């Protein structure tokens, strides 16, 4: 065995060998210290599932109120850019229980009180005296507008009579929208107008006229006018439905149907007409009664009756209108064609 001589401290090689051993010792010490720190930090962060700070995307420095952060399990490393999501900003409102002040505690209520709803204090019963039931008879009837006939101008003398009756469906026009006011009226047509104006009920108990067939178009109206006393037939048991009715027959029919009484001096009453001598004797009383009750309408001269002249559609309309005024079914209108008999010192004027 060879004895080793102690190294010389002054030997540079010996000094280099000793300093190298010291550095290794320092390195080992630092390594173990670092490992210990890491293990200590790791065990203290066990709740974060060992997620190291360097592996998680850095969170923004400022947080938005109301946004719930993601759980640690949802924080994963994503190799690509994640689009930013705009946080939803919610307004902070106090939690108010709207039932706290309305409902009493359940423990303070008896079991029978829980099933009894309380009436709101703002409910009031209105007195019935403030309301009144309107009977249907108190409502004013709705009158449709009159028919616009193409041959009845505004300045026509009988325009207002025609408007009133056409608006109520008593008279009608023709398919070409004309009224033909100057066309004569037959007895059958006059019967239809009477039925429309005074009584729309149909009476089939017709006296057998030889010239009115069972299927005649105006038979129901003729039957009604006979039963109500407006019209009569001829002694030979004919009605002559196609005969043009004269003006005097229109006045006699209206006075008879309305049961107008003759005045005490009928001759004086009819003397207001310049052609009074043309009035048939059987018709004097009826014409006088019609004159006193303002049923007579003469145009253009109110003092000319023209009793035997064929009555036109306009004249029949005007006289029927006056009869309805006499019955109180229509309001009167002013017209210079309406005849009014007045007596001054016993003279008709």
C-alpha angles and dihedrals in degrees: 000000000000117000114234115226117223112259120259114245091216091058109107094209092054091050092050091052093052095048091051092057091051093053091051089052091052092048092051090049093051092046094053091044091052092048090050093050091049092049091047092050092045094053091046090054096049092125091063092061093243094296106163119216092238093059096055123078110252112259120232116269093235123052126207116236114247098025115120113219119235119261118256090252090060093052102092133157109265115195094207136050116284114218112242116249117215107235117236110243112214124194115242108235124175116252105249121181106213091197097056093086098035104049122053119223112283091229091063095056126085116235093250091052093058092070097047113089115213118232114239113257092228094065115106129179113234116225115249091223090079093065128066129188114234113216116225089241091063093061117096113240117251109241116202119223118273121265115265105231117194095219100046108083123196093254094052110124095232097040096111093049090050093048094053096049096040092053088057095047094245093122128028137194135227130276091261090062092252128129100197093212095185095051115112119248123232123220090250092052090048090053090055091051090050092052092049093047104042113015128005096189115114120230115194094186093104123167106241107259115190092222099047111081122207091249096044110138095232098039095110091050092047090050091051095047090051094049094048093050099245098114138026136193130239125269091254089064094254129125099194094215094182095051116114105246115232122227094250091058090052091055093045091050093050094046090048095047092049092045092232114181120232116247119249092255106031094166091059091048095054092045086083086082119082090217097043089131089069093062111106113243093239089057102047096093093046093046090049091051091048090049094052091049094050095246096129117094117182127184135221094359114030091203094058112082099178090198097182095046118108111260115240126219091254093050093048090049092052094048094046088050090055091049090055089049089053089053091050095245096114136036116248121251129203118250133155089219093068110099118227119186114208128175124220116178090344094304125120112238 
